[in-house]
Amino acid sequence: MRKIVVLFAMIMLVGCSGKAQEKKEEEKPTFPLQKTNAEWKKILTPEQYYILREKGTERPFKNKYYKFYGDGIYVCAADSTKLFTSEHKYDSGSGWPAFDTAIRKDIYIAKDNSYGLSRDEVLCATCGGHLGHVFPDGPTNTTGIRYCINSGALTFIPADQESVLDKK
């Protein structure tokens, strides 16, 4: 019996050592659209560059799409990837545009531990641009999710012009 206990203890020690104890570094995703910072600066406004490439945040309540409710689709300001529809936009009271649903294949969720906070960052799945953050405090009558997105990361395409996106 003693040999079995010793053997079990040795197996446990070997099983708990090595790679299991190493801290895993989160893999950085690669996105289909790659550009240098200089290239991004040529095509984005300074505000868009700050938000999308430097992970900045615009001022709450003083941004283009916070109280905007046109019928259409919101696309990435850097590459026109479809991100959100007006059907899923709502007033969260946060000061930024909020959506309860995203076009899932076109966003990427990453961990953001900046400023001593643990949050889920929303990125464009095409260019990797920072869009905002997602929180579990959205409308309970729909998804319960709040995508809190910077207006500067978005371009609005009215419903009667959406066909232009399909030609790209």
N, C-alpha and C positions, 0 to 999 in steps of 0.2 A: 504493500500500500504506500509505503514511504517513497519507493522508487517512482510510483505513478504521480505522486504529488510533486516530486522534484522535477520529473519530466514535464509535467503540466506547467510548472513555474518557468522552466527554461523556454518552453514554446511561447508562453505569454511574453516573456522578455524579448525574445527575438522578434515576435510579431509586432511589438509596440515600438521597436526601434527603427532606425533608418528613415525612409521616405515619409512614413506616417508622422514623424515628428517635425519634418521640415515645413516651414511656413510657405504655403503656395502663393506665388505672385500672380495676381490677376492678369490674364492675357489681354493685351490690347488688341482690339479688333482692327482688321483692315477693311477699308470701305472701297467700293468700286471706283469712286471718283477721287483721284488724288491730284492735288495741286500744291505748289510751294506757297509759302506765306506771301511772297511777292506777287504771285499770280492771283491769289485771293484778294489782295489789296487793290489790284487793278479792276476787279469786277464787283466788289462789294463797297457800299458806302462805309465811312468810318464807324457808324453805329452798328451796321450789320457785321462788320469785321469784329468789333469788340464783343458782340453777343455770340455770333456763330463760331468764331475761331479762338477767341480768348475766354470763352465761357462767362461772358459778362451778363449783367442783368440790368434792364432798363428801369426807369422810375415807375412805380405803381401809379395807377390812375391817370397818368399823363402820357399814354401811348396810343398809337393809331387804332388798334382793334379792340381795346377794352370794352367800349360801349357801342361797338359796331355789330350790326346784325343783318347784313346783306345775305342774300341767297346765293350760295356758291361753294367753292372749295378753297382751302388754305394750302398753299404749297411752300416748300422750302425756298427762302429768298436767294439761296446760293445756287440751286440747281433745278428748281421747279418740280421736285418730287412731291407727289400728292401726300398730304399728311392728315388733314382733318376736314370734315364737311361742316357746313353751317348748321345742318340738322342736329349736330351734337354739341354745339356751342351753347354756353349758359353763363349767367352772371353769378360768379362765386363770391363776389364781394372782396376779392383779394387784391384787385387793382390791375390784374393781368387777364388776357383772354384765357378762358377755361373751356375745356372740352371733356365730355364724359366717355368718349370713345375715340380712338385713333385708327387710322388705316394701318393696322398692325404690321403688315409686311414692310411698310415704309419707315418704321421707326425702330430704333435700337435703344434698349434700356441698359444703363450702366450704373454701377455703384459710384456715388459721389460722397466722399468723406471730407470735403473741404470745410473750412470754418468750424471744425469741431462737431459737425453734424453728419449724420448718416442718412443720405437721401438717395432716391433713384432718379438719375439724370436721363432726360429724353434727348436722343440724338437722331439726326437724319440718317437713315440706313444707307443712303447713297453717298453723301459727302462727309458724314461724321460730324456735321455742324451741331453745336449746342443749341437746343431749342428751349429748354426749360427743365422742369421737374414734374414727377407724377406722385400723387399722394392718395391715400385711401380714404379721403374725406369728401368725396363727391356726392352727388345726389343719390340718396338711398332708393329712390323709385326707378333708377336706371341701373348703372353699373357700380355705383359707389366709388368711382374713380374720378380724380380731378387732375387732368393734364394742365398744368399751369405753364403757359407758353409766352415767351417774349414776342411782342408784335414785330419787333425788328428782325426776327428770324423768319417771318412769314411774308408772303405776298398773297393777296386775296384775288381770286379769279371768279368773276360773276358767273352765275349758272349759264347765262346765254353765251358765254365765251369759253366754256370748258372744253369744247371740241378742239380748241387750239392746242391744248395739252396732249391730246391724242395723236397729233401730227408730229410731235417731237420724237 
